[in-house]
Amino acid sequence: MSALNGDKSRFNRERKQKIARRQRTRELLKREATERKSPDVSVPAKGKQVMA
């Protein structure tokens, strides 16, 4: 490893991994947000039964 340049290959590999991880995280969060906004019509809403 050069004292001036540092470990370029490791730095670039880790940089690419960080970028890919951020993209996966953003896509996952975006997908979760859209799934929560759209109601699930296959499951009927249950109301509470009140004993009078």
PyMOL commands that set and color helices and strands:
alter all, ss='L'
color gray80, all
select helices_A, chain A and resi 8-37
alter helices_A, ss='H'
color red, helices_A
deselect
rebuild
show_as cartoon
